[in-house]
Amino acid sequence: MTLQNTVQKAACAMLAVAVLLLPGAARADEADRFRAAWPETDFSRSIIDLSEVMSGGPPRDGIPSIDNPVFEPVAGSDLPDNMPVLSLEYRGETRAYPLSILMWHEIVNDEFGGEPVAITYCPLCNSGAAFLARIEGVAYKFGTSGLLRHSDMIMYDRQTDSWWQQFLGEGIVGEMAGESLEWLPVRMESIGAFAARNPAGEVLVPNDDRARSYGQNPYVRYDSNNWPFLYRGDFDADVEPLSRVVAVGDQAWALELVREAGHIEVGDLVITWTGGQASALDARDISRGADVGNVVVQRQAGDALEDVVYMVPFAFAFHAFHPGGTIHTELE
């Protein structure tokens, strides 16, 4: 079990106990806001304060997940080398998912070697994560709820209509409240870096390239804003709320620190930065975005290095979901 999974399971267990302390009437009043759109969701089971949930604008499935993904060989891709992707190597298969597609769909329901996998990206938090979408033998598929908590996407599963927090990979409302998905280690990197490492890999392409303005960023200059969209929480740290951090569990390192060092070793963790990846949330044309670089986080395993679960989210999101965590701004 990875550090990320261990931390999330412990946190989830504490939250599941805490829900029993919430007044039933208060939960019912808040749930009334959502019942019309979510008649099958069991609001009696919740590990969060429903007052923290708000509409992000689009309705349920207004941002459509990709349920039948189409891929092409990365060797034939015409994407600029600096285009950002989420990449996953699992069960003998290697794929890249361009953020230019993910920001318009946010969830890809895929399979690797017969195992269901959910590839997810929340542009408001810059949080990219992949989850094994199987719990106790049951496969789940996910959609977008149109709801946010701490500016992060709330997903829902189509089997029980339970809500899931994307940043944590945990069920927060409904029958699956208190359950945790197993994280899979993905990299947020440039397509050029992915292709160099995996010349036989595949890259996601649009099912219909006219369905959205793929390659265009609908959140122009978002990552240089002073405050995140629809975020009502607090933030008090030595970095800007919309600056990026490299997060492993409840520990994070400011991206600028990692960029300046180029190579950081913390215990058995090895964090490296190289240039060449455009920000997906800067310029209108993503390929013209500022260079935020490629971050890789690995763990020393004997004589080899193996990828670990990490994200490169915005600092405010890390703080919101890991309020007791630490953002390191200096090397110790």
C-alpha positions as CSV (number, residue, x, y, z in Angstrom):
1,M,0.0,0.0,0.0
2,T,1.4,3.4,-0.9
3,L,1.9,6.3,1.5
4,Q,-0.9,8.2,-0.2
5,N,-3.3,5.3,0.2
6,T,-2.3,4.8,3.9
7,V,-2.8,8.5,4.7
8,Q,-6.2,8.6,2.8
9,K,-7.6,5.5,4.5
10,A,-6.7,6.8,8.0
11,A,-8.2,10.2,7.2
12,C,-11.3,8.6,5.8
13,A,-11.8,6.4,8.9
14,M,-11.7,9.5,11.1
15,L,-14.2,11.3,8.9
16,A,-16.5,8.4,9.0
17,V,-16.6,8.5,12.8
18,A,-17.1,12.3,12.7
19,V,-20.2,12.0,10.5
20,L,-22.0,10.3,13.4
21,L,-21.6,13.5,15.4
22,L,-23.3,15.7,12.8
23,P,-26.9,16.6,13.9
24,G,-29.3,14.7,11.7
25,A,-31.6,17.7,11.2
26,A,-28.7,19.8,9.9
27,R,-27.7,17.1,7.4
28,A,-31.3,16.8,6.2
29,D,-31.7,20.6,5.7
30,E,-28.6,20.8,3.7
31,A,-29.5,17.7,1.7
32,D,-32.7,19.3,0.6
33,R,-30.7,21.5,-1.8
34,F,-29.6,18.5,-3.8
35,R,-32.4,15.9,-3.6
36,A,-34.2,17.0,-6.9
37,A,-31.1,16.4,-9.0
38,W,-29.9,13.4,-6.9
39,P,-33.0,11.4,-5.9
40,E,-31.0,8.1,-5.6
41,T,-28.2,9.4,-3.4
42,D,-28.4,8.4,0.2
43,F,-27.8,11.7,2.0
44,S,-28.1,10.0,5.4
45,R,-24.6,8.8,4.8
46,S,-22.1,11.7,4.7
47,I,-18.6,12.4,6.0
48,I,-18.6,16.1,5.1
49,D,-20.5,19.2,6.0
50,L,-22.9,19.6,3.0
51,S,-22.8,23.4,3.4
52,E,-19.3,23.2,1.9
53,V,-20.8,21.9,-1.4
54,M,-21.7,24.4,-4.1
55,S,-22.5,24.4,-7.8
56,G,-19.6,24.9,-10.2
57,G,-22.0,26.1,-12.9
58,P,-22.5,23.1,-15.2
59,P,-25.2,20.6,-14.2
60,R,-24.7,16.9,-13.5
61,D,-22.8,15.5,-16.6
62,G,-22.7,19.0,-18.1
63,I,-19.0,18.3,-18.3
64,P,-19.2,14.8,-20.0
65,S,-16.9,12.1,-19.0
66,I,-15.2,10.0,-21.8
67,D,-16.5,6.5,-21.5
68,N,-15.2,5.0,-24.8
69,P,-11.7,6.5,-25.1
70,V,-9.9,6.4,-28.4
71,F,-6.1,6.3,-28.7
72,E,-3.4,6.6,-31.4
73,P,0.3,5.7,-31.3
74,V,2.2,8.5,-29.7
75,A,4.7,8.2,-32.5
76,G,2.0,9.6,-34.9
77,S,0.9,12.4,-32.6
78,D,1.0,15.9,-33.9
79,L,0.8,17.5,-30.4
80,P,3.6,20.0,-29.7
81,D,6.3,18.5,-27.5
82,N,5.5,20.8,-24.6
83,M,1.8,19.9,-24.3
84,P,1.0,18.6,-20.8
85,V,-0.4,15.1,-20.3
86,L,-1.2,12.7,-17.5
87,S,0.6,9.5,-18.2
88,L,0.1,6.0,-16.7
89,E,1.9,2.7,-17.0
90,Y,-0.1,-0.1,-15.6
91,R,-0.6,-3.8,-16.3
92,G,1.7,-3.7,-19.3
93,E,-0.1,-0.8,-21.0
94,T,1.2,2.8,-21.3
95,R,-1.0,5.8,-22.2
96,A,-1.0,9.6,-22.1
97,Y,-4.0,11.8,-21.6
98,P,-3.6,15.3,-22.8
99,L,-4.8,18.0,-20.4
100,S,-6.1,19.8,-23.6
101,I,-8.8,17.0,-23.6
102,L,-9.1,16.3,-19.9
103,M,-10.0,19.9,-19.0
104,W,-13.1,19.6,-21.2
105,H,-14.1,16.2,-19.8
106,E,-12.3,15.8,-16.4
107,I,-12.9,12.1,-16.2
108,V,-11.9,9.2,-18.5
109,N,-13.3,5.8,-17.7
110,D,-10.7,3.4,-19.1
111,E,-9.4,-0.1,-18.8
112,F,-5.8,-1.4,-18.3
113,G,-5.4,-5.1,-18.8
114,G,-9.0,-5.6,-18.0
115,E,-9.0,-3.5,-14.9
116,P,-11.2,-0.4,-14.7
117,V,-9.3,2.8,-14.2
118,A,-10.6,6.3,-13.7
119,I,-8.3,9.1,-15.1
120,T,-9.3,12.4,-13.5
121,Y,-8.3,16.0,-13.7
122,C,-9.7,19.0,-12.0
123,P,-8.5,22.2,-13.7
124,L,-9.5,24.5,-10.8
125,C,-7.1,22.6,-8.5
126,N,-4.7,21.4,-11.2
127,S,-5.1,18.0,-9.6
128,G,-4.5,15.0,-11.8
129,A,-5.0,11.5,-10.4
130,A,-5.7,8.0,-11.5
131,F,-7.7,5.4,-9.5
132,L,-8.3,1.7,-9.7
133,A,-12.1,1.8,-10.1
134,R,-12.8,-1.5,-8.4
135,I,-13.8,-2.0,-4.8
136,E,-14.4,-5.4,-3.3
137,G,-14.7,-6.9,-6.8
138,V,-17.2,-4.4,-8.1
139,A,-16.2,-2.1,-11.0
140,Y,-17.3,1.5,-10.9
141,K,-17.7,4.2,-13.6
142,F,-17.6,7.9,-12.8
143,G,-19.2,11.0,-14.0
144,T,-19.0,14.7,-13.1
145,S,-21.6,16.0,-10.6
146,G,-21.3,19.7,-11.5
147,L,-20.6,20.3,-7.8
148,L,-17.5,21.6,-6.1
149,R,-16.1,21.4,-2.6
150,H,-13.1,23.6,-1.8
151,S,-13.1,24.4,-5.5
152,D,-12.4,20.7,-6.3
153,M,-14.5,18.5,-8.5
154,I,-17.0,16.2,-6.9
155,M,-17.3,13.0,-9.0
156,Y,-20.2,10.5,-8.7
157,D,-20.3,6.8,-9.4
158,R,-23.0,5.6,-11.7
159,Q,-23.7,2.4,-9.7
160,T,-24.9,4.1,-6.4
161,D,-25.0,7.8,-7.2
162,S,-22.5,8.4,-4.3
163,W,-20.3,11.4,-4.4
164,W,-16.5,11.2,-4.4
165,Q,-13.9,13.9,-3.8
166,Q,-11.5,13.9,-6.7
167,F,-8.6,15.4,-4.7
168,L,-8.7,12.6,-2.1
169,G,-10.2,9.7,-4.1
170,E,-12.7,9.0,-1.3
171,G,-16.5,8.6,-1.1
172,I,-18.0,11.6,0.8
173,V,-21.8,11.3,0.4
174,G,-24.1,8.3,-0.2
175,E,-23.8,4.5,0.0
176,M,-20.0,4.7,-0.7
177,A,-19.3,7.4,1.9
178,G,-16.1,6.4,3.8
179,E,-14.7,4.2,1.0
180,S,-11.4,5.0,-0.7
181,L,-10.2,4.3,-4.2
182,E,-6.7,2.8,-4.7
183,W,-4.4,5.4,-6.3
184,L,-2.2,4.6,-9.2
185,P,1.0,6.6,-9.8
186,V,0.6,9.0,-12.8
187,R,3.0,11.6,-14.1
188,M,2.0,15.1,-15.2
189,E,4.5,15.7,-17.9
190,S,5.0,16.9,-21.4
191,I,4.0,14.7,-24.4
192,G,7.6,15.0,-25.5
193,A,8.9,13.5,-22.3
194,F,6.3,10.8,-22.4
195,A,7.2,9.9,-26.0
196,A,10.9,9.8,-25.3
197,R,10.4,7.4,-22.5
198,N,7.6,5.3,-24.2
199,P,8.0,5.5,-28.0
200,A,5.5,2.6,-28.3
201,G,2.9,4.2,-26.0
202,E,-0.5,5.6,-26.9
203,V,-2.1,9.0,-26.5
204,L,-5.8,9.8,-26.1
205,V,-7.5,11.6,-29.0
206,P,-10.9,13.2,-29.1
207,N,-13.8,11.0,-30.0
208,D,-15.0,14.0,-32.1
209,D,-12.4,16.7,-32.5
210,R,-15.2,19.2,-33.3
211,A,-17.0,18.6,-30.0
212,R,-14.8,21.1,-28.0
213,S,-12.1,23.6,-28.6
214,Y,-9.3,21.1,-27.9
215,G,-5.9,22.7,-27.5
216,Q,-7.5,25.9,-26.2
217,N,-7.6,26.8,-22.5
218,P,-11.0,28.1,-21.3
219,Y,-9.4,29.3,-18.0
220,V,-7.0,31.9,-19.5
221,R,-4.5,33.2,-16.9
222,Y,-6.2,31.2,-14.2
223,D,-2.9,30.2,-12.5
224,S,-1.9,33.8,-12.2
225,N,-5.1,34.9,-10.4
226,N,-4.9,36.1,-6.9
227,W,-7.6,33.8,-5.6
228,P,-9.1,30.5,-6.7
229,F,-12.6,30.2,-8.3
230,L,-15.4,29.6,-5.8
231,Y,-13.0,28.8,-2.9
232,R,-14.4,29.9,0.4
233,G,-11.7,28.4,2.7
234,D,-8.8,30.1,4.4
235,F,-5.2,30.1,3.2
236,D,-2.1,31.2,5.2
237,A,1.2,30.0,3.7
238,D,4.5,31.4,2.4
239,V,3.4,30.7,-1.2
240,E,0.6,32.2,-3.4
241,P,-2.7,30.3,-3.3
242,L,-2.5,29.5,-7.0
243,S,1.2,28.6,-7.1
244,R,2.0,24.9,-7.7
245,V,3.3,22.5,-5.1
246,V,4.6,18.9,-5.4
247,A,2.4,16.9,-3.0
248,V,3.1,13.4,-1.6
249,G,0.6,12.6,1.1
250,D,0.4,15.4,3.6
251,Q,3.8,16.8,2.6
252,A,4.4,19.3,-0.3
253,W,7.3,21.2,-1.7
254,A,6.8,24.5,-3.5
255,L,7.4,24.0,-7.2
256,E,9.7,27.0,-7.3
257,L,11.9,25.3,-4.7
258,V,12.0,22.1,-6.8
259,R,12.7,24.1,-10.0
260,E,15.6,25.9,-8.4
261,A,17.1,22.8,-6.9
262,G,16.4,20.5,-9.9
263,H,16.9,17.5,-7.7
264,I,15.8,17.0,-4.1
265,E,16.1,13.9,-1.9
266,V,14.0,13.6,1.2
267,G,14.4,10.3,3.0
268,D,13.9,7.7,0.2
269,L,12.0,10.1,-2.0
270,V,13.7,11.6,-5.1
271,I,12.1,14.6,-6.7
272,T,13.4,16.0,-10.0
273,W,12.5,18.9,-12.2
274,T,13.3,19.4,-15.9
275,G,11.9,22.1,-18.2
276,G,9.7,21.6,-21.2
277,Q,6.0,21.4,-20.1
278,A,3.6,24.2,-20.8
279,S,1.0,25.3,-18.2
280,A,-2.4,24.1,-19.2
281,L,-4.0,27.1,-17.4
282,D,-2.0,30.1,-18.7
283,A,-2.3,31.1,-22.3
284,R,-5.4,30.6,-24.5
285,D,-3.3,28.4,-26.8
286,I,-2.0,25.8,-24.3
287,S,1.2,25.2,-26.2
288,R,2.1,28.9,-25.6
289,G,1.7,28.6,-21.9
290,A,4.5,29.4,-19.4
291,D,7.0,26.5,-18.9
292,V,6.1,24.9,-15.6
293,G,8.4,22.0,-16.2
294,N,8.2,18.2,-15.7
295,V,8.2,16.9,-12.1
296,V,8.9,13.3,-11.3
297,V,8.7,11.8,-7.8
298,Q,10.2,8.4,-7.2
299,R,11.2,6.2,-4.3
300,Q,14.5,4.4,-3.9
301,A,13.7,0.7,-4.0
302,G,17.0,-1.2,-3.7
303,D,19.2,-0.2,-6.7
304,A,16.2,1.1,-8.7
305,L,13.8,4.0,-8.6
306,E,10.0,3.5,-8.8
307,D,7.3,6.0,-9.3
308,V,5.1,7.0,-6.3
309,V,1.7,8.6,-6.1
310,Y,2.0,12.4,-6.2
311,M,0.3,15.5,-7.7
312,V,1.3,19.0,-8.7
313,P,-1.8,20.9,-7.5
314,F,-2.3,24.5,-6.5
315,A,-1.2,25.3,-3.0
316,F,-4.7,26.3,-1.8
317,A,-6.1,22.9,-2.7
318,F,-3.3,21.0,-0.9
319,H,-4.0,23.2,2.2
320,A,-7.8,22.7,2.0
321,F,-7.6,18.9,1.9
322,H,-4.5,18.5,4.1
323,P,-5.0,21.3,6.6
324,G,-2.4,19.8,8.9
325,G,0.1,19.2,6.1
326,T,3.3,21.1,5.4
327,I,4.3,23.1,2.4
328,H,8.1,23.2,2.3
329,T,9.6,26.4,0.9
330,E,13.2,25.8,1.9
331,L,15.6,22.8,1.8
332,E,16.3,21.4,5.2
